[in-house]
Amino acid sequence: MRAVKDISSFIASLTGDRHYILDYLVEEVLEHQPKPLQSFLLRTSILERMCGDLCQAVVGG
């Protein structure tokens, strides 16, 4: 992404056929996070927007 001039357009162009991006994010980013953060990220990933109260309601805290 460092070479991409318009990051917003690049991100918008990402589709489900780019499995290598998902693989990278899971293997190199998510799995290296502490377990509580992994759980929080996975549970809140269903949200379109995040705020403290909503995240708390989703994770049951």
C-alpha distance matrix in Angstrom:
0.0 3.8 5.3 5.1 8.4 9.3 7.2 10.6 11.3 8.3 9.4 12.9 12.6 12.1 15.6 17.8 17.6 14.3 16.3 14.2 11.7 14.9 16.4 13.8 14.0 17.7 18.4 16.2 15.9 18.8 21.4 21.0 21.9 25.7 27.6 28.5 24.9 24.0 26.9 26.1 22.5 23.9 26.8 25.0 22.3 24.8 24.8 23.2 23.6 24.6 27.4 29.6 32.6 30.8 28.9 32.3 34.0 31.6 31.7 35.4 35.5
3.8 0.0 3.8 5.6 8.0 10.1 8.9 12.7 13.6 11.2 12.6 16.0 16.0 15.8 19.3 21.6 21.3 17.9 19.8 17.4 15.1 18.3 19.4 16.4 16.6 20.3 20.6 17.9 17.7 20.9 23.3 22.3 23.3 27.0 29.3 30.1 26.5 26.0 29.2 28.2 24.8 26.6 29.5 27.5 25.1 27.8 27.5 25.9 25.9 26.6 29.1 31.1 34.4 32.9 31.0 34.2 36.2 34.0 33.9 37.6 37.3
5.3 3.8 0.0 3.8 6.4 9.3 9.3 13.1 13.1 10.8 13.2 16.1 15.4 15.9 19.4 21.9 21.1 18.1 20.4 18.3 16.4 19.8 21.0 18.3 19.0 22.7 23.0 20.6 20.7 23.9 26.2 25.5 26.7 30.4 32.5 33.5 29.9 29.1 32.2 31.3 27.8 29.2 32.1 30.2 27.5 29.9 29.7 27.8 28.1 29.2 31.9 34.1 37.2 35.6 33.8 37.2 39.0 36.7 36.8 40.5 40.5
5.1 5.6 3.8 0.0 3.8 5.7 6.0 9.5 9.3 7.4 10.1 12.7 12.2 13.2 16.8 19.7 19.3 16.6 19.4 17.8 15.6 18.9 20.7 18.4 18.6 22.4 23.2 21.2 20.8 23.6 26.3 26.0 26.8 30.4 32.3 32.9 29.3 28.5 31.2 30.1 26.5 27.8 30.5 28.3 25.5 27.6 27.2 25.0 25.4 26.9 29.7 32.2 35.2 33.4 31.9 35.4 37.0 34.7 35.2 38.9 39.0
8.4 8.0 6.4 3.8 0.0 3.8 6.1 9.1 9.1 8.7 11.5 13.4 13.6 15.3 18.9 22.2 22.1 19.7 22.6 21.3 18.9 22.0 24.1 21.8 21.7 25.4 26.5 24.4 23.7 26.3 29.2 28.8 29.2 32.7 34.6 35.0 31.2 30.7 33.3 31.8 28.3 29.9 32.2 29.8 27.1 29.0 28.2 25.6 25.7 27.4 29.9 32.6 35.5 33.9 32.8 36.3 37.9 35.9 36.6 40.2 40.2
9.3 10.1 9.3 5.7 3.8 0.0 3.8 5.6 5.6 6.4 8.9 10.2 11.0 13.1 16.7 20.1 20.5 18.5 21.5 20.8 18.1 20.8 23.4 21.5 20.9 24.6 26.2 24.4 23.3 25.4 28.6 28.5 28.6 32.0 33.6 33.7 29.9 29.4 31.7 30.0 26.5 27.9 30.0 27.3 24.7 26.2 25.2 22.4 22.7 24.6 27.3 30.2 32.9 31.1 30.3 33.9 35.2 33.3 34.3 37.8 38.0
7.2 8.9 9.3 6.0 6.1 3.8 0.0 3.8 5.5 4.9 6.1 8.5 9.8 11.0 14.7 17.8 18.6 16.2 18.9 18.2 15.2 17.6 20.3 18.3 17.4 21.0 22.8 21.0 19.7 21.7 25.0 24.9 24.9 28.3 29.9 29.9 26.2 25.6 27.9 26.3 22.8 24.3 26.4 23.8 21.2 22.9 22.1 19.6 19.8 21.5 24.3 27.1 29.9 28.0 27.0 30.5 31.9 29.9 30.8 34.3 34.5
10.6 12.7 13.1 9.5 9.1 5.6 3.8 0.0 3.8 5.4 5.3 6.2 8.6 10.3 13.7 17.0 18.4 16.6 19.3 19.4 16.2 18.0 21.2 19.8 18.4 21.8 24.0 22.7 20.9 22.4 25.9 26.2 25.7 28.9 30.1 29.8 26.1 25.6 27.5 25.5 22.1 23.4 25.1 22.3 19.7 21.0 19.8 16.9 17.3 19.5 22.3 25.5 27.9 25.9 25.2 28.9 30.0 28.0 29.4 32.8 33.2
11.3 13.6 13.1 9.3 9.1 5.6 5.5 3.8 0.0 3.8 5.5 5.0 6.1 8.9 12.1 15.7 16.6 15.3 18.5 18.8 16.2 18.3 21.4 20.4 19.5 22.8 25.0 24.0 22.7 24.2 27.5 28.1 28.0 31.4 32.4 32.3 28.7 27.8 29.6 28.0 24.4 25.2 27.1 24.5 21.5 22.4 21.7 18.8 19.8 22.3 25.4 28.6 30.8 28.5 27.9 31.7 32.4 30.3 31.7 35.2 35.8
8.3 11.2 10.8 7.4 8.7 6.4 4.9 5.4 3.8 0.0 3.8 5.4 5.2 6.7 10.4 13.8 14.2 12.3 15.5 15.3 12.8 15.3 18.1 17.0 16.5 19.9 21.8 20.8 19.9 21.6 24.7 25.4 25.7 29.2 30.2 30.6 27.0 25.8 27.9 26.7 23.0 23.7 25.9 23.7 20.6 21.9 21.7 19.2 20.4 22.6 25.8 28.8 31.1 28.8 27.7 31.4 32.4 29.9 31.0 34.6 35.3
9.4 12.6 13.2 10.1 11.5 8.9 6.1 5.3 5.5 3.8 0.0 3.8 5.4 5.4 8.9 12.0 13.4 11.5 14.1 14.4 11.3 13.1 16.3 15.4 14.2 17.4 19.8 18.9 17.6 18.9 22.2 23.0 22.9 26.3 27.1 27.3 23.7 22.5 24.4 23.1 19.4 20.1 22.2 20.0 16.8 18.2 18.0 15.6 16.9 19.0 22.4 25.3 27.6 25.1 24.0 27.7 28.6 26.1 27.2 30.8 31.6
12.9 16.0 16.1 12.7 13.4 10.2 8.5 6.2 5.0 5.4 3.8 0.0 3.8 5.5 8.1 11.5 13.2 12.4 15.3 16.4 13.7 15.0 18.5 18.2 17.0 19.8 22.5 22.1 20.7 21.5 24.9 26.0 25.7 28.9 29.4 29.3 25.9 24.6 26.0 24.6 21.0 21.3 23.0 20.7 17.5 18.1 17.7 14.9 16.7 19.4 22.8 26.0 27.9 25.2 24.6 28.4 28.8 26.4 28.0 31.4 32.5
12.6 16.0 15.4 12.2 13.6 11.0 9.8 8.6 6.1 5.2 5.4 3.8 0.0 3.8 6.2 10.0 10.7 10.1 13.5 14.6 12.6 14.4 17.6 17.5 17.1 19.9 22.2 22.0 21.2 22.3 25.3 26.7 26.9 30.2 30.7 31.0 27.7 26.0 27.6 26.7 23.0 22.9 24.9 23.0 19.5 20.2 20.4 18.0 20.0 22.7 26.2 29.3 31.1 28.3 27.5 31.2 31.6 28.9 30.3 33.9 35.1
12.1 15.8 15.9 13.2 15.3 13.1 11.0 10.3 8.9 6.7 5.4 5.5 3.8 0.0 3.8 7.0 8.0 6.9 10.0 11.2 9.1 10.7 13.9 14.1 13.7 16.2 18.6 18.7 18.1 18.9 21.8 23.4 23.8 27.1 27.4 28.0 24.8 22.8 24.5 23.9 20.1 19.8 22.1 20.6 17.0 17.9 18.7 16.8 19.1 21.4 25.0 27.8 29.7 26.8 25.6 29.2 29.7 26.7 27.8 31.4 32.8
15.6 19.3 19.4 16.8 18.9 16.7 14.7 13.7 12.1 10.4 8.9 8.1 6.2 3.8 0.0 3.8 5.4 6.0 8.8 11.2 10.0 10.6 13.7 14.9 14.6 16.5 19.0 19.8 19.4 19.7 22.3 24.5 24.9 28.0 27.7 28.4 25.6 23.2 24.5 24.2 20.5 19.6 21.7 20.6 16.8 17.2 18.5 17.0 19.8 22.3 26.0 28.8 30.3 27.1 26.0 29.5 29.5 26.3 27.6 31.1 32.9
17.8 21.6 21.9 19.7 22.2 20.1 17.8 17.0 15.7 13.8 12.0 11.5 10.0 7.0 3.8 0.0 3.8 5.4 6.7 10.0 9.6 9.1 11.9 13.9 13.8 14.8 17.4 18.9 18.7 18.5 20.8 23.3 23.9 26.8 26.2 27.1 24.6 21.8 22.9 23.1 19.6 18.0 20.3 19.8 16.0 16.3 18.3 17.5 20.6 22.8 26.6 29.0 30.3 26.9 25.6 29.0 28.8 25.3 26.4 29.9 31.9
17.6 21.3 21.1 19.3 22.1 20.5 18.6 18.4 16.6 14.2 13.4 13.2 10.7 8.0 5.4 3.8 0.0 3.8 5.7 8.6 9.4 9.8 11.8 13.8 14.7 15.8 17.6 19.1 19.7 20.0 21.8 24.3 25.4 28.5 28.0 29.4 26.9 24.0 25.4 25.9 22.4 20.8 23.4 23.1 19.3 19.9 22.0 21.2 24.1 26.2 29.9 32.3 33.7 30.5 29.0 32.3 32.3 28.8 29.7 33.2 35.1
14.3 17.9 18.1 16.6 19.7 18.5 16.2 16.6 15.3 12.3 11.5 12.4 10.1 6.9 6.0 5.4 3.8 0.0 3.8 5.5 5.8 7.3 9.2 10.5 11.6 13.3 14.9 15.9 16.5 17.3 19.3 21.4 22.7 26.0 25.9 27.4 24.7 22.0 23.8 24.3 20.6 19.6 22.5 22.1 18.4 19.6 21.5 20.7 23.3 25.0 28.7 30.9 32.7 29.7 27.9 31.2 31.6 28.2 28.7 32.4 33.9
16.3 19.8 20.4 19.4 22.6 21.5 18.9 19.3 18.5 15.5 14.1 15.3 13.5 10.0 8.8 6.7 5.7 3.8 0.0 3.8 5.3 5.1 6.2 8.6 9.9 10.6 12.1 13.8 14.8 15.1 16.6 19.1 20.5 23.7 23.4 25.1 22.8 19.7 21.6 22.5 19.1 17.7 20.8 21.0 17.4 18.8 21.2 21.1 23.6 25.0 28.6 30.4 32.2 29.2 27.1 30.1 30.5 26.9 27.1 30.7 32.3
14.2 17.4 18.3 17.8 21.3 20.8 18.2 19.4 18.8 15.3 14.4 16.4 14.6 11.2 11.2 10.0 8.6 5.5 3.8 0.0 3.8 5.4 4.9 6.0 8.6 9.9 10.3 11.4 13.0 14.2 15.4 17.4 19.3 22.7 22.9 25.0 22.5 19.6 22.0 23.1 19.6 18.7 22.2 22.3 18.9 20.9 23.1 23.0 25.0 26.1 29.5 31.2 33.3 30.6 28.2 31.2 32.0 28.5 28.3 32.0 33.2
11.7 15.1 16.4 15.6 18.9 18.1 15.2 16.2 16.2 12.8 11.3 13.7 12.6 9.1 10.0 9.6 9.4 5.8 5.3 3.8 0.0 3.8 5.4 5.1 6.2 8.6 9.9 10.3 10.9 12.2 14.2 15.9 17.3 20.8 21.3 22.9 20.1 17.6 20.1 20.6 16.9 16.6 19.9 19.6 16.2 18.5 20.2 19.9 21.7 22.7 26.1 27.9 30.1 27.5 25.2 28.3 29.3 26.0 25.9 29.7 30.7
14.9 18.3 19.8 18.9 22.0 20.8 17.6 18.0 18.3 15.3 13.1 15.0 14.4 10.7 10.6 9.1 9.8 7.3 5.1 5.4 3.8 0.0 3.8 5.4 5.1 6.1 8.5 9.9 10.0 10.2 12.1 14.5 15.6 18.8 18.7 20.3 17.8 14.9 17.0 17.8 14.3 13.4 16.8 16.9 13.5 15.7 17.9 18.2 20.3 21.0 24.5 26.0 28.0 25.2 22.8 25.8 26.6 23.1 22.9 26.6 27.9
16.4 19.4 21.0 20.7 24.1 23.4 20.3 21.2 21.4 18.1 16.3 18.5 17.6 13.9 13.7 11.9 11.8 9.2 6.2 4.9 5.4 3.8 0.0 3.8 5.5 5.3 5.9 8.1 9.6 10.0 10.7 13.2 15.1 18.3 18.2 20.5 18.3 15.2 17.6 19.1 16.0 14.9 18.5 19.2 16.2 18.6 21.0 21.7 23.5 23.9 27.2 28.3 30.4 27.8 25.1 27.7 28.7 25.2 24.5 28.1 29.3
13.8 16.4 18.3 18.4 21.8 21.5 18.3 19.8 20.4 17.0 15.4 18.2 17.5 14.1 14.9 13.9 13.8 10.5 8.6 6.0 5.1 5.4 3.8 0.0 3.8 5.5 5.3 5.5 7.2 9.0 10.0 11.5 13.6 17.1 17.9 20.1 17.6 15.0 18.0 19.1 15.8 15.7 19.4 19.6 16.8 19.7 21.6 22.1 23.4 23.6 26.6 27.7 30.2 28.0 25.1 27.8 29.2 25.9 25.1 28.8 29.5
14.0 16.6 19.0 18.6 21.7 20.9 17.4 18.4 19.5 16.5 14.2 17.0 17.1 13.7 14.6 13.8 14.7 11.6 9.9 8.6 6.2 5.1 5.5 3.8 0.0 3.8 5.7 5.6 5.0 6.2 8.4 10.0 11.2 14.7 15.3 17.1 14.3 11.9 14.9 15.5 12.2 12.4 16.0 16.0 13.4 16.5 18.2 18.8 19.9 19.9 22.9 24.0 26.4 24.2 21.3 24.1 25.6 22.4 21.6 25.3 25.9
17.7 20.3 22.7 22.4 25.4 24.6 21.0 21.8 22.8 19.9 17.4 19.8 19.9 16.2 16.5 14.8 15.8 13.3 10.6 9.9 8.6 6.1 5.3 5.5 3.8 0.0 3.8 5.9 5.8 4.9 6.0 8.8 10.1 13.1 13.1 15.3 13.1 10.0 12.8 14.3 11.4 10.8 14.6 15.4 13.1 16.1 18.4 19.6 21.0 20.6 23.5 24.2 26.3 24.1 21.0 23.3 24.6 21.3 20.1 23.7 24.6
18.4 20.6 23.0 23.2 26.5 26.2 22.8 24.0 25.0 21.8 19.8 22.5 22.2 18.6 19.0 17.4 17.6 14.9 12.1 10.3 9.9 8.5 5.9 5.3 5.7 3.8 0.0 3.8 6.0 6.4 5.6 7.8 10.4 13.4 13.8 16.6 14.8 12.0 15.0 16.9 14.4 14.0 17.8 18.8 16.8 19.8 22.1 23.3 24.5 24.0 26.7 27.1 29.4 27.4 24.1 26.3 27.8 24.5 23.0 26.5 27.1
16.2 17.9 20.6 21.2 24.4 24.4 21.0 22.7 24.0 20.8 18.9 22.1 22.0 18.7 19.8 18.9 19.1 15.9 13.8 11.4 10.3 9.9 8.1 5.5 5.6 5.9 3.8 0.0 3.8 6.3 6.3 6.5 9.3 12.8 14.2 16.8 14.5 12.5 16.0 17.3 14.7 15.3 19.0 19.4 17.5 21.0 22.6 23.6 24.3 23.6 26.1 26.5 29.2 27.5 24.2 26.4 28.3 25.4 23.8 27.3 27.5
15.9 17.7 20.7 20.8 23.7 23.3 19.7 20.9 22.7 19.9 17.6 20.7 21.2 18.1 19.4 18.7 19.7 16.5 14.8 13.0 10.9 10.0 9.6 7.2 5.0 5.8 6.0 3.8 0.0 3.8 5.7 5.5 6.9 10.6 12.2 14.1 11.4 9.8 13.4 14.1 11.4 12.6 16.2 16.3 14.7 18.3 19.6 20.6 20.9 20.0 22.4 22.8 25.6 24.0 20.7 22.9 25.0 22.2 20.7 24.3 24.3
18.8 20.9 23.9 23.6 26.3 25.4 21.7 22.4 24.2 21.6 18.9 21.5 22.3 18.9 19.7 18.5 20.0 17.3 15.1 14.2 12.2 10.2 10.0 9.0 6.2 4.9 6.4 6.3 3.8 0.0 3.8 5.4 5.5 8.6 9.2 11.2 8.7 6.3 9.8 11.0 8.6 9.3 12.9 13.5 12.2 15.8 17.4 19.1 19.5 18.4 20.8 20.9 23.3 21.6 18.2 20.2 22.1 19.1 17.4 21.0 21.2
21.4 23.3 26.2 26.3 29.2 28.6 25.0 25.9 27.5 24.7 22.2 24.9 25.3 21.8 22.3 20.8 21.8 19.3 16.6 15.4 14.2 12.1 10.7 10.0 8.4 6.0 5.6 6.3 5.7 3.8 0.0 3.8 5.5 7.9 8.3 11.3 10.0 7.4 10.7 12.8 11.3 11.4 14.9 16.3 15.3 18.6 20.6 22.5 23.0 21.7 23.9 23.6 25.9 24.3 20.8 22.3 24.2 21.2 19.1 22.3 22.6
21.0 22.3 25.5 26.0 28.8 28.5 24.9 26.2 28.1 25.4 23.0 26.0 26.7 23.4 24.5 23.3 24.3 21.4 19.1 17.4 15.9 14.5 13.2 11.5 10.0 8.8 7.8 6.5 5.5 5.4 3.8 0.0 3.8 6.7 8.7 11.5 9.9 8.8 12.4 13.9 12.6 13.7 17.0 17.8 17.2 20.8 22.2 24.0 24.0 22.3 24.1 23.7 26.3 25.2 21.6 23.0 25.3 22.8 20.4 23.5 23.2
21.9 23.3 26.7 26.8 29.2 28.6 24.9 25.7 28.0 25.7 22.9 25.7 26.9 23.8 24.9 23.9 25.4 22.7 20.5 19.3 17.3 15.6 15.1 13.6 11.2 10.1 10.4 9.3 6.9 5.5 5.5 3.8 0.0 3.8 6.3 8.2 6.3 6.1 9.7 10.6 9.8 11.6 14.4 15.1 15.1 18.7 19.8 21.8 21.4 19.4 20.8 20.1 22.7 21.9 18.2 19.4 22.0 19.6 17.2 20.2 19.6
25.7 27.0 30.4 30.4 32.7 32.0 28.3 28.9 31.4 29.2 26.3 28.9 30.2 27.1 28.0 26.8 28.5 26.0 23.7 22.7 20.8 18.8 18.3 17.1 14.7 13.1 13.4 12.8 10.6 8.6 7.9 6.7 3.8 0.0 3.8 5.6 5.4 6.3 8.8 10.1 10.7 12.4 14.4 15.6 16.4 19.8 20.8 23.2 22.6 20.2 21.1 19.7 22.1 21.6 17.8 18.3 20.9 18.9 15.9 18.5 17.6
27.6 29.3 32.5 32.3 34.6 33.6 29.9 30.1 32.4 30.2 27.1 29.4 30.7 27.4 27.7 26.2 28.0 25.9 23.4 22.9 21.3 18.7 18.2 17.9 15.3 13.1 13.8 14.2 12.2 9.2 8.3 8.7 6.3 3.8 0.0 3.8 5.4 5.0 6.2 8.6 9.9 10.5 12.2 14.2 15.2 18.2 19.7 22.6 22.4 20.0 21.0 19.6 21.4 20.5 16.8 17.0 19.2 16.9 13.8 16.2 15.8
28.5 30.1 33.5 32.9 35.0 33.7 29.9 29.8 32.3 30.6 27.3 29.3 31.0 28.0 28.4 27.1 29.4 27.4 25.1 25.0 22.9 20.3 20.5 20.1 17.1 15.3 16.6 16.8 14.1 11.2 11.3 11.5 8.2 5.6 3.8 0.0 3.8 5.4 5.1 6.2 8.7 10.0 10.7 12.3 14.1 16.9 17.8 20.8 20.2 17.4 18.0 16.1 17.8 17.4 13.6 13.5 15.9 14.1 10.7 13.0 12.2
24.9 26.5 29.9 29.3 31.2 29.9 26.2 26.1 28.7 27.0 23.7 25.9 27.7 24.8 25.6 24.6 26.9 24.7 22.8 22.5 20.1 17.8 18.3 17.6 14.3 13.1 14.8 14.5 11.4 8.7 10.0 9.9 6.3 5.4 5.4 3.8 0.0 3.8 5.4 5.0 6.0 8.5 9.8 10.5 11.9 15.1 15.7 18.3 17.6 15.0 15.9 14.7 16.9 16.2 12.4 13.2 15.9 13.9 11.2 14.1 13.4
24.0 26.0 29.1 28.5 30.7 29.4 25.6 25.6 27.8 25.8 22.5 24.6 26.0 22.8 23.2 21.8 24.0 22.0 19.7 19.6 17.6 14.9 15.2 15.0 11.9 10.0 12.0 12.5 9.8 6.3 7.4 8.8 6.1 6.3 5.0 5.4 3.8 0.0 3.8 5.5 5.2 6.1 8.5 10.0 10.5 13.7 15.2 17.9 17.9 15.9 17.6 16.9 18.8 17.4 13.7 15.0 16.9 14.2 11.8 15.0 15.2
26.9 29.2 32.2 31.2 33.3 31.7 27.9 27.5 29.6 27.9 24.4 26.0 27.6 24.5 24.5 22.9 25.4 23.8 21.6 22.0 20.1 17.0 17.6 18.0 14.9 12.8 15.0 16.0 13.4 9.8 10.7 12.4 9.7 8.8 6.2 5.1 5.4 3.8 0.0 3.8 5.5 5.2 6.1 8.5 9.9 12.4 14.0 17.2 17.4 15.3 16.7 15.7 16.9 15.4 11.8 12.5 14.0 11.2 8.6 11.6 12.3
26.1 28.2 31.3 30.1 31.8 30.0 26.3 25.5 28.0 26.7 23.1 24.6 26.7 23.9 24.2 23.1 25.9 24.3 22.5 23.1 20.6 17.8 19.1 19.1 15.5 14.3 16.9 17.3 14.1 11.0 12.8 13.9 10.6 10.1 8.6 6.2 5.0 5.5 3.8 0.0 3.8 5.5 5.3 6.0 8.4 10.9 11.6 14.7 14.3 11.8 13.0 12.0 13.5 12.1 8.4 9.5 11.5 9.0 6.7 10.2 10.4
22.5 24.8 27.8 26.5 28.3 26.5 22.8 22.1 24.4 23.0 19.4 21.0 23.0 20.1 20.5 19.6 22.4 20.6 19.1 19.6 16.9 14.3 16.0 15.8 12.2 11.4 14.4 14.7 11.4 8.6 11.3 12.6 9.8 10.7 9.9 8.7 6.0 5.2 5.5 3.8 0.0 3.8 5.6 5.3 5.8 9.3 10.2 12.7 12.7 11.0 13.1 13.1 15.0 13.1 9.7 12.0 13.7 10.8 9.6 13.3 13.8
23.9 26.6 29.2 27.8 29.9 27.9 24.3 23.4 25.2 23.7 20.1 21.3 22.9 19.8 19.6 18.0 20.8 19.6 17.7 18.7 16.6 13.4 14.9 15.7 12.4 10.8 14.0 15.3 12.6 9.3 11.4 13.7 11.6 12.4 10.5 10.0 8.5 6.1 5.2 5.5 3.8 0.0 3.8 5.6 5.2 7.9 10.1 13.1 14.0 12.9 15.4 15.6 16.8 14.3 11.2 13.3 14.1 10.6 9.7 13.3 14.7
26.8 29.5 32.1 30.5 32.2 30.0 26.4 25.1 27.1 25.9 22.2 23.0 24.9 22.1 21.7 20.3 23.4 22.5 20.8 22.2 19.9 16.8 18.5 19.4 16.0 14.6 17.8 19.0 16.2 12.9 14.9 17.0 14.4 14.4 12.2 10.7 9.8 8.5 6.1 5.3 5.6 3.8 0.0 3.8 5.6 6.8 8.6 12.2 12.9 11.6 13.5 13.5 14.0 11.3 8.6 10.3 10.5 6.9 6.4 9.9 11.9
25.0 27.5 30.2 28.3 29.8 27.3 23.8 22.3 24.5 23.7 20.0 20.7 23.0 20.6 20.6 19.8 23.1 22.1 21.0 22.3 19.6 16.9 19.2 19.6 16.0 15.4 18.8 19.4 16.3 13.5 16.3 17.8 15.1 15.6 14.2 12.3 10.5 10.0 8.5 6.0 5.3 5.6 3.8 0.0 3.8 5.3 5.6 9.0 9.2 7.8 10.2 10.8 11.7 8.9 6.3 9.2 9.8 6.7 7.3 10.9 12.3
22.3 25.1 27.5 25.5 27.1 24.7 21.2 19.7 21.5 20.6 16.8 17.5 19.5 17.0 16.8 16.0 19.3 18.4 17.4 18.9 16.2 13.5 16.2 16.8 13.4 13.1 16.8 17.5 14.7 12.2 15.3 17.2 15.1 16.4 15.2 14.1 11.9 10.5 9.9 8.4 5.8 5.2 5.6 3.8 0.0 3.8 5.4 7.9 9.3 9.2 12.4 13.8 15.0 11.9 9.8 13.0 13.3 10.0 10.9 14.5 16.0
24.8 27.8 29.9 27.6 29.0 26.2 22.9 21.0 22.4 21.9 18.2 18.1 20.2 17.9 17.2 16.3 19.9 19.6 18.8 20.9 18.5 15.7 18.6 19.7 16.5 16.1 19.8 21.0 18.3 15.8 18.6 20.8 18.7 19.8 18.2 16.9 15.1 13.7 12.4 10.9 9.3 7.9 6.8 5.3 3.8 0.0 3.8 6.6 9.0 9.8 12.9 14.6 14.8 11.3 10.3 13.3 12.6 9.3 11.3 14.4 16.5
24.8 27.5 29.7 27.2 28.2 25.2 22.1 19.8 21.7 21.7 18.0 17.7 20.4 18.7 18.5 18.3 22.0 21.5 21.2 23.1 20.2 17.9 21.0 21.6 18.2 18.4 22.1 22.6 19.6 17.4 20.6 22.2 19.8 20.8 19.7 17.8 15.7 15.2 14.0 11.6 10.2 10.1 8.6 5.6 5.4 3.8 0.0 3.8 5.4 6.4 9.6 11.9 12.2 8.7 8.4 11.9 11.3 8.9 11.5 14.3 16.0
23.2 25.9 27.8 25.0 25.6 22.4 19.6 16.9 18.8 19.2 15.6 14.9 18.0 16.8 17.0 17.5 21.2 20.7 21.1 23.0 19.9 18.2 21.7 22.1 18.8 19.6 23.3 23.6 20.6 19.1 22.5 24.0 21.8 23.2 22.6 20.8 18.3 17.9 17.2 14.7 12.7 13.1 12.2 9.0 7.9 6.6 3.8 0.0 3.8 6.9 10.3 13.4 14.0 10.8 11.2 14.8 14.4 12.5 15.1 17.9 19.2
23.6 25.9 28.1 25.4 25.7 22.7 19.8 17.3 19.8 20.4 16.9 16.7 20.0 19.1 19.8 20.6 24.1 23.3 23.6 25.0 21.7 20.3 23.5 23.4 19.9 21.0 24.5 24.3 20.9 19.5 23.0 24.0 21.4 22.6 22.4 20.2 17.6 17.9 17.4 14.3 12.7 14.0 12.9 9.2 9.3 9.0 5.4 3.8 0.0 3.8 6.9 10.4 11.5 8.9 9.5 13.0 13.3 12.2 14.6 17.2 17.8
24.6 26.6 29.2 26.9 27.4 24.6 21.5 19.5 22.3 22.6 19.0 19.4 22.7 21.4 22.3 22.8 26.2 25.0 25.0 26.1 22.7 21.0 23.9 23.6 19.9 20.6 24.0 23.6 20.0 18.4 21.7 22.3 19.4 20.2 20.0 17.4 15.0 15.9 15.3 11.8 11.0 12.9 11.6 7.8 9.2 9.8 6.4 6.9 3.8 0.0 3.8 6.8 8.5 6.6 6.4 9.9 11.0 10.3 12.1 14.6 14.7
27.4 29.1 31.9 29.7 29.9 27.3 24.3 22.3 25.4 25.8 22.4 22.8 26.2 25.0 26.0 26.6 29.9 28.7 28.6 29.5 26.1 24.5 27.2 26.6 22.9 23.5 26.7 26.1 22.4 20.8 23.9 24.1 20.8 21.1 21.0 18.0 15.9 17.6 16.7 13.0 13.1 15.4 13.5 10.2 12.4 12.9 9.6 10.3 6.9 3.8 0.0 3.8 5.7 5.4 6.1 8.5 10.1 10.7 12.2 14.0 13.4
29.6 31.1 34.1 32.2 32.6 30.2 27.1 25.5 28.6 28.8 25.3 26.0 29.3 27.8 28.8 29.0 32.3 30.9 30.4 31.2 27.9 26.0 28.3 27.7 24.0 24.2 27.1 26.5 22.8 20.9 23.6 23.7 20.1 19.7 19.6 16.1 14.7 16.9 15.7 12.0 13.1 15.6 13.5 10.8 13.8 14.6 11.9 13.4 10.4 6.8 3.8 0.0 3.8 5.5 5.2 6.1 8.6 10.0 10.6 11.8 10.4
32.6 34.4 37.2 35.2 35.5 32.9 29.9 27.9 30.8 31.1 27.6 27.9 31.1 29.7 30.3 30.3 33.7 32.7 32.2 33.3 30.1 28.0 30.4 30.2 26.4 26.3 29.4 29.2 25.6 23.3 25.9 26.3 22.7 22.1 21.4 17.8 16.9 18.8 16.9 13.5 15.0 16.8 14.0 11.7 15.0 14.8 12.2 14.0 11.5 8.5 5.7 3.8 0.0 3.8 5.5 5.1 6.2 8.7 10.1 10.3 9.4
30.8 32.9 35.6 33.4 33.9 31.1 28.0 25.9 28.5 28.8 25.1 25.2 28.3 26.8 27.1 26.9 30.5 29.7 29.2 30.6 27.5 25.2 27.8 28.0 24.2 24.1 27.4 27.5 24.0 21.6 24.3 25.2 21.9 21.6 20.5 17.4 16.2 17.4 15.4 12.1 13.1 14.3 11.3 8.9 11.9 11.3 8.7 10.8 8.9 6.6 5.4 5.5 3.8 0.0 3.8 5.4 5.1 6.2 8.7 9.8 10.2
28.9 31.0 33.8 31.9 32.8 30.3 27.0 25.2 27.9 27.7 24.0 24.6 27.5 25.6 26.0 25.6 29.0 27.9 27.1 28.2 25.2 22.8 25.1 25.1 21.3 21.0 24.1 24.2 20.7 18.2 20.8 21.6 18.2 17.8 16.8 13.6 12.4 13.7 11.8 8.4 9.7 11.2 8.6 6.3 9.8 10.3 8.4 11.2 9.5 6.4 6.1 5.2 5.5 3.8 0.0 3.8 5.4 5.1 6.1 8.3 8.4
32.3 34.2 37.2 35.4 36.3 33.9 30.5 28.9 31.7 31.4 27.7 28.4 31.2 29.2 29.5 29.0 32.3 31.2 30.1 31.2 28.3 25.8 27.7 27.8 24.1 23.3 26.3 26.4 22.9 20.2 22.3 23.0 19.4 18.3 17.0 13.5 13.2 15.0 12.5 9.5 12.0 13.3 10.3 9.2 13.0 13.3 11.9 14.8 13.0 9.9 8.5 6.1 5.1 5.4 3.8 0.0 3.8 5.5 5.3 5.8 5.0
34.0 36.2 39.0 37.0 37.9 35.2 31.9 30.0 32.4 32.4 28.6 28.8 31.6 29.7 29.5 28.8 32.3 31.6 30.5 32.0 29.3 26.6 28.7 29.2 25.6 24.6 27.8 28.3 25.0 22.1 24.2 25.3 22.0 20.9 19.2 15.9 15.9 16.9 14.0 11.5 13.7 14.1 10.5 9.8 13.3 12.6 11.3 14.4 13.3 11.0 10.1 8.6 6.2 5.1 5.4 3.8 0.0 3.8 5.7 5.1 6.5
31.6 34.0 36.7 34.7 35.9 33.3 29.9 28.0 30.3 29.9 26.1 26.4 28.9 26.7 26.3 25.3 28.8 28.2 26.9 28.5 26.0 23.1 25.2 25.9 22.4 21.3 24.5 25.4 22.2 19.1 21.2 22.8 19.6 18.9 16.9 14.1 13.9 14.2 11.2 9.0 10.8 10.6 6.9 6.7 10.0 9.3 8.9 12.5 12.2 10.3 10.7 10.0 8.7 6.2 5.1 5.5 3.8 0.0 3.8 5.5 7.9
31.7 33.9 36.8 35.2 36.6 34.3 30.8 29.4 31.7 31.0 27.2 28.0 30.3 27.8 27.6 26.4 29.7 28.7 27.1 28.3 25.9 22.9 24.5 25.1 21.6 20.1 23.0 23.8 20.7 17.4 19.1 20.4 17.2 15.9 13.8 10.7 11.2 11.8 8.6 6.7 9.6 9.7 6.4 7.3 10.9 11.3 11.5 15.1 14.6 12.1 12.2 10.6 10.1 8.7 6.1 5.3 5.7 3.8 0.0 3.8 5.7
35.4 37.6 40.5 38.9 40.2 37.8 34.3 32.8 35.2 34.6 30.8 31.4 33.9 31.4 31.1 29.9 33.2 32.4 30.7 32.0 29.7 26.6 28.1 28.8 25.3 23.7 26.5 27.3 24.3 21.0 22.3 23.5 20.2 18.5 16.2 13.0 14.1 15.0 11.6 10.2 13.3 13.3 9.9 10.9 14.5 14.4 14.3 17.9 17.2 14.6 14.0 11.8 10.3 9.8 8.3 5.8 5.1 5.5 3.8 0.0 3.8
35.5 37.3 40.5 39.0 40.2 38.0 34.5 33.2 35.8 35.3 31.6 32.5 35.1 32.8 32.9 31.9 35.1 33.9 32.3 33.2 30.7 27.9 29.3 29.5 25.9 24.6 27.1 27.5 24.3 21.2 22.6 23.2 19.6 17.6 15.8 12.2 13.4 15.2 12.3 10.4 13.8 14.7 11.9 12.3 16.0 16.5 16.0 19.2 17.8 14.7 13.4 10.4 9.4 10.2 8.4 5.0 6.5 7.9 5.7 3.8 0.0
